[in-house]
């Protein structure tokens, strides 16, 4: 059965008729998360993890690609931003940040870095705006043997781990992407990253969720599992932690400003 047919069949009814780059799609995704207990449990886990790693002390915390503002329920005083007018506090591009030098203690993002067509501009801006000890905290797709199979065959976004360049042709804010980009920059090309951004240090990479996000249907599709099964799936993934280098589909990434 063709993957495109499966995606159309399972598309979430709230957003199925809307283009992915339509701001209304982003606005509705908070409702999608709230309506899917399995997916909500994953988002709660993600943002609790991000919140635990936000440094204390001077500076504000900002989220890029805030969407419907889910992270603000976890991180007090968070500045929410988006590329287009929405419920976010600030409309801006993470590749051209409207913040003063050293003004931020944390930059938080979920599934955003792989949509940046000029990722070097983002890291240059992060270096400028983060104070020493400040962190970039991200949840992003990752490349493993399992995720290659899933992302290449069943996901709507481009996924090209063999691309030589970190840049890609920009189009819409969500339709433009390379899902393999975070892995390329942080893992495959780590030496190049460290040479180009010596003020940034990769602090932590933790691989996550080989199955749960997939069976949750994410924000675009119907859930494949009822909410009450989430604890069982979470226990299974904990048992599989030694296999995450082969199975992980996402990664928690922390990069610190020296």
C-alpha angles and dihedrals in degrees: 000000000000115000092229091057091050091051092050091047093051098037113135109254094226093063105016094104096044127087111248092240094052109113087223088066090058092046092052095050093081087061090047091054093046091050094053112063093189092054093041090057089055093049091047089053093047096050094042087055091049092047092051090056099047106114119240124229133051125006139043128275116232132189121208118206092021094170108182093356102256095150093059088071088065107033114056115224093011116166106225120207139180137180093240135033109286137123091304120113096232132033108212147123119253087219089064108031119198093215132107123253111282093002098127133071094185142017112199126194138167118198092340110107094067089059094058110104092194103037094168089067089055094052091046090052092045090053090052098045102040119086118227106286092023118132144217106218119191145170107204141159113271137203121247131138090265096045092049089060095046099041095044095048108028109024125089096217124084113263117188115161090169094061111122095206127066090215127080135182108281120225124144123003092250104020092055109079152117107212090198094057099097091053091045093053101037101035116012095040097028094133091053090048092052092048094049096042107031091163091064124074125194101235104176142357116186119179117223150178111017091174115003100076090044095054091040089065090230119234095311104051142044117270115264093201133046117247096248090066094062096093091054092050090047091053090050091053092049089055089051096051093112087059096051094106086066101030111031115116097183138032136208105222127192120188118182130207108232 
